[in-house]
Amino acid sequence: MKYELSEEKNEAGLYRIRALRDIPRHGVKAGDLGGFVESERNLSQEGDAWIGGKAVVCDNAKVYGNAEVHGEAVVCGNAEVHGNAEVCGNAWISGNTWVYGKAWVYGDARISGNAKVGSDSVRDGTVEDGGGEGMSKANQQRDENNPPI
């Protein structure tokens, strides 16, 4: 196993993760605390994917492969982040979006609907293809003007 759910929860009831092994690609050591997930379905136990900082991955969203979500980023709905993709800063990924390959989504970027972001970078912009869906737990905190913690 790569990580476990700790007993610590944030205001939305999401679990903070704890690394059970080193993940050198992301500078993670066994015992380090990561970001927050709703359940183990949100972060694969395979590969080197990681959720760090105060980042949140919830609903049916998945992070896998060697991808990293960190900072105060939110990935929710049915979104997938995989490959060597990186989502960070205050980025918000939702709906049925795929962020994959060597994509880098950062700053205040918003990706939603059925958008697909491959080997590009998106900073402080919005990419939409349809409406964003499934923002339940993440929206709870954003509506209160609080970052996910």
N, C-alpha and C positions, 0 to 999 in steps of 0.2 A: 504494500500500500504506500501511496505517495503522501497522503494527508489524512487527517481526521477532523471531525467536527468538534470544536471545543465546547465547553459549557457556556462560554460568553456569547451573548446575543446583543444585537443592536436594538434601537427603538422600534423597528418594524418586525422584530422577532426572528431575524435571520442570524444564522450561526457563523461565528468567526472560525476560519480554518487554521489548523496547525500542521506544519510540515513534519513528516515522519522520516524523510530522507533529504539529503542535499539535492538541490536543483541548481547546479553551477551556472547554467545558461541565464538564469534570472537572479543570481546572487543570493539564493535562498539556502539556508542551513537547516538541518534537522532541528526541530524545536521552535523555529521562527513562526510567528503568527502572520496570517495573511488577511485577505479581505473577507467578505461575507457572502454566504450562499443560503438558499432556502433549503436545499438538501444535496445529497451526494450526486444526484443526477445533473447538477449544474456544472461540475468540474470533473473531468475524466481522471481516473486513477492511473491511466496509461500515459505514456509520453511525458513531456516536461511542461505541459501547460500549467499556468499558475495565476492566481488572483491575489493581488497584493494591496497593501495600503488600506484605504477605506473603501475600495471598490466593492460594488454589489453586483451579483449575478443571481437572478431570481426567476420565478415563474417557470417556463419550460426552456429557458435559455441554456445554452451549452457552450463550454470552453474546453477545447481539446487540441490534440497535436502538440505543438510547441508554443502555442499562443500565450500571450500575457495580457491581463486586464489589471490595471493598477491606478494609483492616484485616487480620485473620487469618481471614477467612471462608473456608469450603470449599464448593464446589459440585461434586457428583460424581454418579455413576450416569448416568441419562438425563435429569437435570434441565435445565430451560431457564430462563434469566433474560433477560427482554427488555422492550421498551417503554422506559419511563423508570424502571424498578424499580431499587432500591438494596439491596444485601446487604452488611452490614458487621459490624464487631465480631468476635465469635467465632461468628457464625451458621453453621449447618451445613444445607445444602440437599442432599437426596439422593433416590434413587428416581426416579420419573417425575414429580416435582414441577414445576409451572410457577409462577414468580414473575414477574408482568407488570404492565403498566399503570403506576400510580404507587405500587406497593407498596414498603414499606420494612420490611426484615427486619434486625433488629440485636440487639445484646447477645448473650446465649447462646441465642438462638432455635434450635429444631430443626424443620425442615419435611421430611417424608418421605412415602413411599408414592406415592399418586396425588393428593396435595393440590394445590389451585390457590389461589394467593394473588394477588388483583387489587389493588384500590385500598385496601388495608388496611395497617396496620403490626402487626408481631409483634415483641415484645421479651421476651426471656428466657422464652419459652413454647415449647410443643411443639404442632405441628399434624401429625397423622398420618392417613393414609388408606391402610391396608395397611402392609406392612413396608418399611423402607428397604432399598434394594438398591444394589449397585455401589459400595461404599465402599472398594474395594481400595487404591489408592495413598494416598488421604487418611487412611484408617484406620491405615495403617502408622505414621504419625507420631503420631496421637492416642493410639494404644495405648501409646506410650512417654511419654505426658504431655508431649509437646513440641508447641508451636504449629507450623503449617506454615511452614517457613523455606526 
